[in-house]
Amino acid sequence: MNLTNHFLIAMPSLEDPNFARTVTYLFAHDEDGAMGLVINRPAGFDLGTVLEQAGVEAGPDAEGDSARQLPVMEGGPVMKERGFVLHRPAGTWEHALAVEGEDIAIAMSRDILDALVAGRGPRDVLVALGYAGWGPGQLENEVLQNAWLSGPADLDLVFEAPFEDRWELAARGLGIEMHRLSGQSGRA
């Protein structure tokens, strides 16, 4: 099972405060584990706040100003102080990882921030602090324990849907209405 470029959609029964009612975009999954970003949990501040703390100067144009207003997501409980920029199209940033088979990448370097505020950044971006990570076999076990639904990612949902609707929209993309699911799971 390779869930790269898939959504993990938290089941209603998942009570972990880091992941309750979340949608996580998995950008890497292999025998060594999995990594992703929660895409529907705004941190409550914008990129401008992060840029000020990082000492990145604003660009002189309106595009740089709009980049500063991008909301920042709580990407997950690992390395919460580290920034990640999920973007398309995939670009050539200093520390970027292209998602296998997709024109999307995740950048972790300051050069993409400089490009965003200068109006030269990628078209679609999602900025997050922290990431979600699983060790070898851990995610597979959680899926078997009914903690997550999984399905192919819809990149339009990642970059365009309102944050508060993403959990239900991601499930609906799989043909599932979350309000019809029980918070309980059973074993036959």
Secondary structure, 3 states (H helix, E strand, C coil): CCCCCEEEEECCCCCCCCCCCCEEEEEEEECCEEEEEECCCEEEEEHHHHHHHHCCCCCCCHHHHHHHCCEEEECCCEEEEEEEEEEECCCCCCCEEECCCCCCEEECCHHHHHHHHCCCCCCEEEEEEEEEEECCCHHHHHHHCCCEEEEECCHHHHHHCCHHHHHHHHHHCCCCCHHHCCCCCCCC
